[in-house]
Amino acid sequence: MSGTETLEKTKVVLTEPKKYNIVIHNDDTTPMEFVIMLLMEVFDKTLEQANDLTVEVHEKGKGIVGTYTKEIAHSKHSEAQQVINNVGFELKITIEVV
C-alpha cells in the first residue's frame, strides 16, 4: 500500500421541476361573478386581479390562472373543479404543461 487514496467526484445535476399552467376557458353560461369568486377563493387572486383575468378570459377565450408545480396544480385544479361541480356550472378548467 502506497499511502495514497483516489477520490471519485460525482457531479449532481439539479433540474427545476416542470411547471404546469391552470387555464380557465370562456363559456356562455357561467356568471362572471362566480368566476371572480372562484379566482379569489381557490387561487388567492385579489378582486382586481380576478376582474382583470375574467375580462381576459371573456375577450380571448381563455386565460392562465397560475403556474404551479405538478402537485400544487393538481390540488388547485381538483379544488376548483369541486367548487364548479357543487354549483352545477359547466366552467372548463384545464392543466397544461409549460
Backbone hydrogen bonds in HBPLUS format (Angstrom, degrees):
<---DONOR---> <-ACCEPTOR-->    atom                        ^
c    i                          cat <-CA-CA->   ^        H-A-AA   ^      H-
h    n   atom  resd res      DA  || num        DHA   H-A  angle D-A-AA Bond
n    s   type  num  typ     dist DA aas  dist angle  dist       angle   num
A0098-VAL N   A0019-LYS O   2.93 MM  79  5.53 175.1  1.93 147.1 145.4     1
A0020-TYR N   A0068-TYR O   2.73 MM  48  5.29 156.3  1.79 155.8 164.0     2
A0068-TYR N   A0020-TYR O   2.84 MM  48  5.29 163.6  1.87 148.9 150.4     3
A0021-ASN N   A0096-GLU O   2.71 MM  75  5.13 155.0  1.77 162.6 162.2     4
A0096-GLU N   A0021-ASN O   2.84 MM  75  5.13 159.6  1.88 148.9 155.6     5
A0022-ILE N   A0066-GLY O   2.91 MM  44  5.58 158.9  1.95 161.2 166.1     6
A0065-VAL N   A0022-ILE O   2.69 MM  43  5.45 158.5  1.73 159.6 166.8     7
A0023-VAL N   A0094-THR O   2.81 MM  71  5.18 164.0  1.84 146.4 152.1     8
A0094-THR N   A0023-VAL O   2.80 MM  71  5.18 158.5  1.85 151.0 157.2     9
A0024-ILE N   A0063-GLY O   2.95 MM  39  5.56 164.4  1.97 164.0 164.2    10
A0063-GLY N   A0024-ILE O   2.99 MM  39  5.56 145.2  2.11 150.6 161.0    11
A0025-HIS N   A0092-LYS O   2.95 MM  67  5.41 164.6  1.98 165.0 161.9    12
A0026-ASN N   A0061-GLY O   2.88 MM  35  4.94 171.6  1.88 132.9 131.9    13
A0034-PHE N   A0031-PRO O   3.06 MM   3  5.43 128.0  2.34 104.8 117.1    14
A0035-VAL N   A0031-PRO O   3.27 MM   4  6.72 158.9  2.32 150.0 155.4    15
A0036-ILE N   A0032-MET O   2.92 MM   4  6.16 164.0  1.95 157.0 160.9    16
A0037-MET N   A0033-GLU O   3.02 MM   4  6.19 157.8  2.07 141.9 148.0    17
A0038-LEU N   A0034-PHE O   2.85 MM   4  6.09 161.8  1.88 154.6 159.5    18
A0039-LEU N   A0035-VAL O   2.93 MM   4  6.16 162.1  1.97 153.0 157.3    19
A0040-MET N   A0036-ILE O   3.03 MM   4  6.24 151.8  2.12 146.2 153.8    20
A0041-GLU N   A0037-MET O   2.82 MM   4  5.95 169.0  1.83 158.6 161.8    21
A0042-VAL N   A0038-LEU O   2.91 MM   4  5.67 164.2  1.94 147.6 152.8    22
A0043-PHE N   A0039-LEU O   3.23 MM   4  5.03 132.0  2.47 108.9 122.2    23
A0045-LYS N   A0039-LEU O   3.15 MM   6  5.69 162.6  2.18 131.2 132.9    24
A0050-ALA N   A0046-THR O   2.84 MM   4  6.01 165.2  1.87 156.9 161.2    25
A0051-ASN N   A0047-LEU O   2.89 MM   4  6.06 159.1  1.93 149.7 155.4    26
A0052-ASP N   A0048-GLU O   2.94 MM   4  6.14 168.3  1.96 152.4 155.5    27
A0053-LEU N   A0049-GLN O   2.92 MM   4  6.08 162.9  1.95 151.0 155.7    28
A0054-THR N   A0050-ALA O   2.96 MM   4  6.03 155.0  2.02 144.5 151.6    29
A0055-VAL N   A0051-ASN O   3.01 MM   4  6.26 157.0  2.07 152.0 157.6    30
A0056-GLU N   A0052-ASP O   2.97 MM   4  6.22 157.5  2.03 145.5 152.2    31
A0057-VAL N   A0053-LEU O   2.88 MM   4  6.13 161.7  1.92 151.9 156.2    32
A0058-HIS N   A0054-THR O   2.99 MM   4  6.16 157.7  2.04 143.7 150.1    33
A0059-GLU N   A0055-VAL O   2.88 MM   4  6.10 156.2  1.93 152.4 158.6    34
A0060-LYS N   A0056-GLU O   2.76 MM   4  5.75 164.5  1.78 157.0 161.5    35
A0061-GLY N   A0057-VAL O   2.80 MM   4  4.99 137.0  1.98 132.7 139.4    36
A0073-ALA N   A0069-THR O   2.85 MM   4  5.96 165.9  1.87 161.8 166.6    37
A0074-HIS N   A0070-LYS O   2.99 MM   4  6.17 165.4  2.01 153.7 157.1    38
A0075-SER N   A0071-GLU O   3.00 MM   4  6.16 152.1  2.08 142.6 150.8    39
A0076-LYS N   A0072-ILE O   2.83 MM   4  6.02 169.7  1.85 159.0 160.8    40
A0077-HIS N   A0073-ALA O   2.88 MM   4  5.96 162.0  1.91 149.3 155.1    41
A0078-SER N   A0074-HIS O   2.97 MM   4  5.99 160.0  2.01 141.2 146.7    42
A0079-GLU N   A0075-SER O   2.97 MM   4  6.19 161.7  2.00 149.8 154.9    43
A0080-ALA N   A0076-LYS O   2.88 MM   4  6.07 165.4  1.90 152.6 156.6    44
A0081-GLN N   A0077-HIS O   2.85 MM   4  5.98 162.1  1.88 151.1 156.6    45
A0082-GLN N   A0078-SER O   2.98 MM   4  6.14 150.2  2.07 145.0 152.5    46
A0083-VAL N   A0079-GLU O   3.14 MM   4  6.46 157.5  2.19 147.6 152.9    47
A0084-ILE N   A0080-ALA O   2.94 MM   4  6.21 163.2  1.97 154.3 159.0    48
A0085-ASN N   A0081-GLN O   2.85 MM   4  6.02 164.3  1.87 148.4 152.8    49
A0086-ASN N   A0082-GLN O   2.89 MM   4  6.02 152.6  1.97 146.3 154.0    50
A0088-GLY N   A0084-ILE O   3.08 MM   4  6.23 122.7  2.42 139.6 155.2    51
A0088-GLY N   A0085-ASN O   3.19 MM   3  4.95 139.9  2.36  93.1 104.7    52
